[in-house]
Amino acid sequence: MDAEELEADFRKKKDAPRAAPAPAAAGPTLRERWRAAMQFRRVDRLPNFEFGYWAETLPEWREQGMPAHVTGEGEAYRYFGIENWGGAPVNAQGLEPGFGWTVLEENDEYLVQRGNEGEISKINKKGHKSIPHYIEFPVKGRAD
């Protein structure tokens, strides 16, 4: 996977519609529950978030008995009662302008890249995709 493919994949995921939130239960809103939990206050239950699934996960779970109608992330969130958050299209996180994607090293096993935030990470190219191994970040201390 080269830098252009990584950038296109990033843009596709960033612009993809989010799944609808799980049905609201009686009690505080998700926002109220989240804020209370982050302030170490008592809550009726902790918010339950996920950041996605590997492509191989849902088919494997269906083979293990999960209903066939659960075919995507949104259906999985609703089925498991996982809350989902929405966001405003504002770049409140990250560097502006970004660094852009740059491939620093690539072979059959892995890809080492500088990401849009300036981070250097190593991505396994064989087997299942997972969270990258982060090697270095551009901001290392207060002076940066």
C-alpha positions as CSV (number, residue, x, y, z in Angstrom):
1,M,0.0,0.0,0.0
2,D,1.5,3.3,-1.0
3,A,1.0,6.8,0.4
4,E,-1.7,7.7,-2.1
5,E,-3.7,4.6,-1.2
6,L,-3.3,5.3,2.6
7,E,-4.5,8.9,2.1
8,A,-7.5,7.7,0.0
9,D,-8.4,5.1,2.7
10,F,-8.1,7.8,5.4
11,R,-10.4,10.2,3.5
12,K,-12.9,7.4,2.8
13,K,-13.1,6.5,6.5
14,K,-13.2,10.1,7.6
15,D,-16.1,10.9,5.2
16,A,-18.0,7.7,5.8
17,P,-21.5,8.1,7.4
18,R,-21.5,7.1,11.1
19,A,-23.9,4.4,12.4
20,A,-27.0,5.6,14.2
21,P,-26.6,5.7,18.0
22,A,-28.1,2.9,20.1
23,P,-31.6,3.6,21.2
24,A,-31.7,5.9,24.2
25,A,-32.5,4.4,27.6
26,A,-34.1,6.3,30.5
27,G,-31.6,8.3,32.4
28,P,-28.9,10.7,31.4
29,T,-28.0,11.4,27.8
30,L,-24.8,9.9,26.3
31,R,-23.2,13.3,26.5
32,E,-24.2,13.7,30.2
33,R,-23.0,10.2,31.0
34,W,-19.7,10.7,29.2
35,R,-19.0,14.0,31.0
36,A,-19.9,12.6,34.4
37,A,-17.6,9.6,33.9
38,M,-14.7,11.8,32.7
39,Q,-15.1,13.9,35.8
40,F,-15.1,10.7,38.0
41,R,-18.7,11.2,39.1
42,R,-21.1,8.4,39.6
43,V,-23.0,7.3,36.6
44,D,-25.8,4.7,36.0
45,R,-23.5,2.9,33.6
46,L,-20.2,3.7,31.8
47,P,-20.4,4.6,28.1
48,N,-19.5,1.7,25.9
49,F,-17.5,2.7,22.7
50,E,-15.7,0.8,20.1
51,F,-13.4,2.0,17.3
52,G,-14.4,-0.5,14.7
53,Y,-13.8,-4.1,13.8
54,W,-11.3,-6.0,11.6
55,A,-12.8,-7.0,8.3
56,E,-12.6,-10.6,9.4
57,T,-14.3,-10.2,12.7
58,L,-18.0,-10.0,11.8
59,P,-18.0,-13.0,9.4
60,E,-16.2,-15.0,12.1
61,W,-18.8,-14.0,14.7
62,R,-21.6,-14.9,12.3
63,E,-20.1,-18.4,12.0
64,Q,-20.1,-18.6,15.8
65,G,-23.8,-17.7,16.0
66,M,-24.3,-14.0,15.6
67,P,-27.5,-13.3,13.6
68,A,-27.0,-13.0,9.8
69,H,-28.5,-9.5,9.7
70,V,-25.5,-8.1,11.5
71,T,-23.4,-7.4,8.4
72,G,-21.8,-4.0,9.2
73,E,-20.4,-1.9,11.9
74,G,-23.7,0.0,12.5
75,E,-25.7,-3.2,12.9
76,A,-23.0,-4.6,15.2
77,Y,-23.2,-1.5,17.4
78,R,-27.0,-1.8,17.7
79,Y,-26.9,-5.6,18.3
80,F,-24.3,-5.3,21.1
81,G,-25.7,-2.1,22.6
82,I,-22.6,-0.1,21.8
83,E,-23.0,3.6,21.8
84,N,-21.8,5.6,18.9
85,W,-20.8,9.2,18.9
86,G,-21.1,11.8,16.3
87,G,-18.9,14.7,15.6
88,A,-18.9,18.1,14.1
89,P,-16.8,18.5,10.9
90,V,-14.2,20.6,12.6
91,N,-10.5,19.9,12.8
92,A,-10.3,20.2,16.5
93,Q,-7.6,17.5,16.6
94,G,-4.5,17.4,14.6
95,L,-2.1,19.7,12.9
96,E,-3.1,22.2,10.3
97,P,-1.6,22.1,7.7
98,G,-0.8,18.4,8.0
99,F,2.4,16.7,7.0
100,G,0.7,14.6,4.3
101,W,1.4,10.8,4.0
102,T,5.0,9.8,3.1
103,V,6.3,6.2,2.8
104,L,9.7,6.0,4.5
105,E,10.3,2.3,4.0
106,E,8.4,-0.6,2.5
107,N,9.0,-4.3,1.9
108,D,6.9,-7.4,1.8
109,E,6.4,-7.5,5.6
110,Y,5.6,-4.0,6.6
111,L,5.3,-0.3,5.7
112,V,6.9,2.5,7.6
113,Q,5.2,5.8,7.0
114,R,5.0,9.4,8.2
115,G,1.3,10.2,8.7
116,N,-0.6,13.4,8.3
117,E,0.1,14.3,12.0
118,G,3.8,13.8,11.5
119,E,3.9,10.5,13.4
120,I,6.1,7.7,12.1
121,S,4.4,4.3,12.3
122,K,5.0,0.7,11.2
123,I,2.1,-1.2,9.6
124,N,2.1,-4.9,9.2
125,K,1.3,-5.9,5.6
126,K,0.7,-9.6,6.2
127,G,-2.2,-11.1,8.0
128,H,-4.9,-9.0,9.7
129,K,-4.7,-5.3,9.8
130,S,-4.4,-3.8,13.2
131,I,-3.4,-0.7,15.1
132,P,0.0,0.6,13.7
133,H,3.1,0.4,15.9
134,Y,4.0,4.0,16.5
135,I,7.7,4.7,16.4
136,E,8.0,8.5,16.8
137,F,5.9,11.6,17.2
138,P,6.9,15.1,16.1
139,V,5.9,16.7,19.4
140,K,8.1,15.2,22.1
141,G,7.9,17.9,24.8
142,R,6.7,21.3,25.9
143,A,9.3,23.1,23.7
144,D,7.9,21.4,20.6
